[in-house]
Amino acid sequence: MSIDKLKLSKRLQANMNALGYFAAKEFQLKTISRIIGGHSLIGIAPEGAGKTTSYVLGVLMRLKYTQDEAPKFLILAPNEERINEIVDRFYTISKNKDLHIMGLKTSGGMEEEIEDLVRGVDIVVATPARARAVYLKLGLNLNRIQTFIIDDAEEIVKQGMQTNVRELAQSCGKVQYLAFSTVEHEKLHLMIDDFMAFAPVFEVEELAEEVAETHELMLYQVPNFTTKINLLNDLMRDEEVFDKVVLFVNSKQTAHNLLNRLHLKKGEAAILNPMFFEDEGYEDVQVFRQTSNTRLLIVANEGAGELDLQGIPFIFHFEIPESTDEFIKHVLKTDDTEAIAITFATDLELPEVKKIEQKLGKKMPIMPLPDDLHIYKPSEITREKVEEDKSRGGAFHEKKASNSKTYNYGSGEKARMTMRNKKK
């Protein structure tokens, strides 16, 4: 759709056309008019969907040049590289070299920055930690802020800067709040709900036009690493279905740690090329495939090389690989063999899941967690005594007899998995 639909000023539209932008993206059509109108919103979209350009255009449309020295717009970003990108985007789109915008450093002395802020700046871009530190030094005046923007919110959450964001928002009071992220999850809302509880969410999916042919995909969203282990143990209790599983982790150290926290009989789990001599292991997937008593093979992505997964009915990704191409290589169909690829992901890994889905051209169906799955919460350690089972190398939570055969899928899912397994 034409960029005319955004109803920008003639100057900004001419600037965008000069930069080669003649069509507006879906995310921009949904959000820019609301940003210009002063409404708070949460924008969820993948990289490249136009999130940054949307708020840059919105800010430039709302910006009124005055002699007031206090900043009107505060933009929070996760790191210095992103700060520089945002500042450059403002200069590129506005074509105004005299634009009063300032990107704060992430570390070092604050004296020079405070002096520059006192002279007068309209737009400040900073990490939450730096903005909070300068504010406490009375160098950042938040009394005139009109719009408070959180860019790359999922990365800010990942870096643990939520408290700084909440404190800065509290200091700004009732202003326009904009939060942009590639994913929406619980940790994001824990950071922003105090000041954006009623903000509408605008979400856009941009998947590749060509849909990749993959094995059947399933996604389990869990809150943390320990709950992943609990879920894996629940699944592996079903010996009838999960008789051959290749499970991917990112490092050999993780492979070793995970092996020692599984609730499997000796010899039922092993590591491909283990790091430690005492760990059960194989040098080749083919040997694992032919060994009847070993049901689970843990493979570290680092140094794994090319693997022949033909005939393996279940492929688990316990961690999201650092490279999306690595994940896709594991799940692409190369022959008529049927398999199910199951992914475990925490909130912090969901941005990488989104990138994978974008490349695959399709979404991974989200599977419900079982009612009896033990969700690990760090605070529980202070409230209850956790029984230690030394032979299993970790916290073991005994299940009631009535729940002992309750797996993480319904009867229909189990039937489907079993049928897939029998086809191998």
Secondary structure, DSSP 4 states (H G I P E B T S, - for coil): -BGGGG---HHHHHHHHHTT--B--HHHHHHHHHHHTT--EEEE--TTSSHHHHHHHHHHHH----S--S-SEEEE-SSHHHHHHHHHHHHHHH--TT--EEEPPSSS--HHHHHHHHH--SEEEE-HHHHHHHHHTT-S--TT--EEEESSHHHHHHTT-HHHHHHHHHHH-S-EEEEEES---HHHHHHHHHHHTT--EEE-----SSPP-BSEEEEEE-SSHHHHHHHHHHHHT-TTT-SSEEEEES-HHHHHHHHTT----TTSEEEES-SSTTS-EES-HHHHHH-TT--EEEEESTT------TT-SEEEESS--SSHHHHHHHHB--SS---EEEEEE-GGGHHHHHHHHHHHTSPPPBPPPPTT-----TTHHHHSPPPEEGGGTEE--PPPGGGTT--SS-HHHHHHHHHHHHT-
